[in-house]
Amino acid sequence: MKYLKIVTKLLLFTVVLANFTSCTINDNIKDTSILIDPGTDPNYRIVVNTDSQFKDFNRKIVVFDIPVFAFKSVEDSKLIHVANVLAQYLDNDEDGVVDNTTIHNQLKTGKSFIYVWKTTLERDAVIPPSGYNVYDIGADSVNSIWHSNGHTGDFDGAIEAVWTFISKNGHEVSYPSIFSSQASSEISDAMNTARGGIFQNPPASYPTGAWYTNSEISCDFSCQVTKYNFWVLSSMLGANENRLTDIQNEWTLNTNAKVQSDDVKAWAIFTNTTYKLPSTLPDGTYKH
């Protein structure tokens, strides 16, 4: 009987310890504190996240009805920067009104949102509810200083990540015959020309003369289209003028002039005013 009591106590202690460890891990990821610094941004305030279905995040900024969530560990400056870049892409002329309401409505209809994480543990802990379109951004890739340094040094990953979020969940869905990864879409056709052929996955080597040569084995046709979309737009907006050395293994048309002269099909798509695409590169300082 005495032995049985000892075993029972040990089992109870093990269960309590396991529960405590689990709570500790979850507490490291989640934060329910209401002591949130709203920040000093003139347009956007950081607010407490009270959305019950997204308990992993302790705060957020809402940009044109689209939330940008963050974990407790993410710096306020990174969250604010991502929110401002999102605002500048959606309202590129910064007049306070979204430029393309079709895209904006699609993002809202698709329940699209961004979240910013600091560690891979945080990133992998997020399991969004069914029906939501989610895009994650690593805080360490966000670099606002790149803009004030004359577009030199470590690239601001928010420029690519936020546009990818918008184009994938907005343009590709709203204008499938133009921007989707369907084989017959205009951007797919333009991309195949840029790659020098039709490839479902990156080939071992690209044909001579190809200017888009993504070699990521895990990047399928849809992924290739999304990345191509970013390369075209970012070069047209001037983001890659000082980056040729860093990006030429994948993309060589690093200026607006090169895209216009060499990628005629993409130029026709991205200058079509129907889609009201950005004409100014965001810098994280939305001025409306």
Secondary structure, DSSP 8 states (H G I E B T S, - for coil): -HHHHHHHHHHHHHHHHHHHHHHHHHHHH------------SS---EE---GGGTT-SEEEEETTEEEEE-TTS-HHHHHHHHHHHHHHHTTT-SSS-S-HHHHHHHHHTTEEEEEESSHHHHHH----TT-EEEEEEGGG--THHHHTTS-SS--HHHHHHHHHHIIIIIHHH-HHHHSS-TTSHHHHHHHHHHTS--SS--SS--TT-SB----TT--HHHHHHHHHHHHHHHHTTTTTT-HHHHTTTB---SHHHHHHH-HHHHHHHT-GGG----S---S----
